[in-house]
Structures are given as structure tokens and as C-alpha cells.
């Protein structure tokens, strides 16, 4: 019997390890979200994902300190770029479970037409730019809730500003999120693994005796 228990323990450990290595895949996207550059806050209507509808809310840390700020760009040039960071919550609409974490990345604005700045770097209305925000989202296991409680991992998040005048706020954006996180198996899942494994081992022992 001791050997049976030991085999069961090892089987449960192997199953749990396989579950953890596979992780939970998250692939989602949304549109028509808005970002307020004056406050850093962004939010939007629910998007879709392989886990059902997801909503996204967060805050970008301000101020943004540009590494590129060009007062005389040509169409196609990156005229604004800056590192950025902040915090974000992804909410699974059906359950209310929250995936919470911090992110960091780089934003770039590409000029489409017009002049975004005068020679003294003052904003000029009427220009059109396309923005791309690319960041790594690191899950916080202590703040995430529901099925995401205790989860770890990193997701790739990208936000795209369709053509916009940077002097008119808020900015609209579409977003995508993709990656795998490691979740904590629920006790019920572990119990099922145990029952299945024990049943298989007992059946095998009886078969050998017969």
C-alpha cells in the first residue's frame, strides 16, 4: 500500500507539473477604447478573447519623457517616441475575474500629414499621426482575482491609435493581448487527478493479482 501511495503522489506531481508548464493561453482584442493623455487613464468597451469577452482599464504613468520629439518631421517619420509604464486590469466579463499587473514599453507616433509642432515645439492643430504602444504586461499574483488569483506570467499588449490629431483628446485606440500565464490549479482539479490516478492504479493492481 505504501508503494501505491508513493506512485499516486508522484503521479499527481507529474500531472500538476504538466498543467503548470502548459499554462493558460490568452488571446484577445478590442476596439474603440479611449486614452486621456492629461490623466493617463484609459478604458474601453469589452473586447473578445478565447476566454470570452474581456474589458481593459488602466493608467499610464505621467509625464511621458520623449526620446524623440521632432519639430520638422516628414510624412512617415517617427516624430514622437517615449518609454512608458503603468498598471492595467483585464476583466473577464462572464465571471468578474480580474487579471491585474504592471506594464512597460515604448510608444511611437508616425506622422501621416501636417505639422504637429512649430519651431518652438508648441502644438499645432490639424496634423494627423498614427500611434503604436507596445508593452510587456507582468501579472501580479497578489492583486489578480478569481481564477487568476496567484497567477504569474507576462503578456504582450499592443495598442494602435488610428489616425488622430494629437491636440484633440481623448485618443481612440484598438488593442490586442497575447501570451500564456501560469495559474494555480483549483483544489477540485487536483482531487479529480487524484481520483483518476488512484482508480487506475487500483485497477492495475487487481489485474496483476488476477
Protein Blocks (a to p, Z undefined) as FASTA:
>chain_A
ZZmmmmmmmmmmmmmmmmmmnopadddddehiacdfknopacddddddfebpaddddddd
dddddfbdcfbbcehiafbdcddddddddddfknopacddddddddddddfbdjfbdfko
pacehiacdddddddddddfklpgcjlgoiacddddddddddddfkbccdddddddeddd
dddddfklmmmmmmmmmmmmmmmmmmmmZZ
